Amino acid sequence: MPNDLVGQIMSTDVLTFTTTDSVPDAAQALVDRGVDGAPVVDAGGRLVGMLSSADLMLQDSNLHLPTVVAMFGVTVELPLSNRRFDRELKKALASTVGELMHDDAVTIHPDATVRDAATVMHDRDVSRLPVVDRDGKLVGIVGRGDVLRYLVGGEGE
């Protein structure tokens, strides 16, 4: 059963965004559909990123100021801390989905197995995987709930 294909369990009615969609409209669409993330596609339907509720929540959270260490009269700003602050500030000021999304989405192909999907979700700590064809075009999405329902329901036997 876990060797059945992702294409058999993926959802094809997928909420998607474009990079030019407004952040407030995207947030409302996620709430209306009851999902906590959605793929971002270009005009040809190719995946370019993912927008998650965590991205949206960053806009209303407190930013973490860069860490500064003072030693022997010298003040040093930790480089990784500064990069994080810059990234969070950019996202906090975003007005479009393209400015806010993650452009490094973890994907899977429809001919991968359910076991492959479960492994990728676990290893990469993601709750959903956009399903893309060989050209990178979005054809569906599979989430942890889909995998669990499939495994518990015994579909495909």
N, C-alpha and C positions, 0 to 999 in steps of 0.2 A: 504493500500500500504506500509507504513513504517514497517508493520509487516511481509513483505516478507523476505526471508532469504538472508543472506550475500552470500551464495553459488551461488545465482542467479545473483549477480552483480559483483562478484570478478573477477579480471584478473588472468588467469592461466598461461599466458606467462610472467613469472616473472624473471627479472634479479636477479641473486644471486651471492654471493661471498662465498669463503671459508676463513678460518682464515689465510691460508698461502698465499693468493693472495697478490701481491704487492700493495702498496698504489697508486703509479702512474698508474698502470694498472686499478685499481678500479675507480680512478678519471676519466680516459679516457672512461671507459665503461659507467659511469653515464652520461657523456657529450654526448657520442654517442647515447645513448638510450633516452636522453632528460628527465631523471628523477632525482630527488634530494635525493634519498635514495634507499637502497635495503637491503633485508634480507641476513644474513650470515648463512650458513647451514653447518652441518657436513657431513661426507661421506654417512650417511644414510638418508640425506635430512631433518634431524631434525633442527629446528631453534635454533641457539646459540647466535644470536645478530642481531643488525641493524647497518648499516653504512649510515651516512647521509652526505650531502654536508656540513653541519655545522661542522662535525668532520673534514672533509678535509680542510675547510677554517681555522680552528684553527692552522693548521701547518704553515700558512702564515701570521698569525696575531701576534700582540705584546702580549707577556705574561704579565699577571697582577702580579706584584711582591707582596709578602705577605705584609699585612698591619702591620705597626709597630707603637705602641703608646708609647710615652714617658711621664711619669708622675712622678713627685717628684724624678727625677733623675734615675728612673728605666725605662728601655726599655723593652716592652713586645710585642711579636709577636702574633697576634691573630690566634688561632688554626685553625679556619675554613678557614681563608685566606691562611694559609700555606698548608692545604689540597688541596685547589683549585689550588694553584700554582703547587704542586706536580703532580696532575692529568693532568693539562694542559701541563706541561713539558714532562710528559710521552707520551702524545698524540702528541705533537709537534715533538718528536723524533721517532715516530712510523715508521716502514718500512713495516709492514704487516697489513692487514685488522684486524686480531685478536688483535693487539696491539691498534688499533684505534677505533674499534667498541664499541657500547654500548651493554653490555650483559644483559640488563634488558628490553628487547623489550616488548612492550604492544601488546598483541595478541587478536585474536577473533576466534571463531569456525565457520565453514561454516553454522551451523544450528542456529546461532544467528540471530536476526532480523536486518533489516536495521536501525531501530530505535535504537537498542542496539549499533550498530557500530557508529552512529552519536553521541550518548551519550558518549561513551567511548572516541571518538576523541575529543569531547568538554571538557570533564572532565579531561582528561589526557594531553590535549594540544598537540596532535600528528596529523600529516597530513596523515598518512597511517598506516594501521594495517595489519601485516602479518596474514594470515588465516592459522591456524594449525588444524590438526585432533587431536583426543584424545591422540595420542602417541607423539604429538609435531612435527609431520612431516609437513613441509610447503606444502600447497595445493593451495595457491593463495595469492593475496594481494588486499586490498580494500583501496582506497584513498578518500579524501574529494571530489575530482572531480567526482569519481564514484558514490558516494552517491548523490551528487547534480544533476548529469545527470539523475540518476534514479528517483529522486523525481520530477524533472522538466518534464522529458519525460513521466512519468506515466507508465513505464514498469511494468508488473506484474498485471495490472488491468484486 
